[in-house]
């Protein structure tokens, strides 16, 4: 009787663990589809930008070059912000944190995030200049959809 009960508990535990892993994998899979653009190093399963706005081949190549450069610059800037955040956390963890130094670090992070936002705006305008009127409307609709789903929020 005791063996049967232990087996039953073990089976239930294994089923619960499996279902948690399956759920986590599903949510990771669903979110990863929105993390990169079609031209990034991490390819998407579908080229939603190209399909949504019907880029011509010459537009595709021009935008591909711009996007590759943009994402490399953004990734580098995000790494710098992350390093500053880690420094900020270390400052706050100290036994006697200096509020002025913490405020300066926060201001640095804010400036860096502002620069990232400016880079993103400049990139959007560069892409916009490559598109015709109909493509621009679809492009900005796509950006609004992404923003509405919360995919452009900060990981912090």
GILIN-V350895 format. One record per helix or strand of 3 or more residues. SS is the DSSP state (H for helix, E for strand). FROM is the first residue (numbers start at 1). TO is the last residue. Records with the same first field share a line. If there is no record, write none. Layout:
SS = FROM-TO / FROM-TO
This chain:
H = 2-32 / 48-53 / 57-93 / 99-129 / 133-148
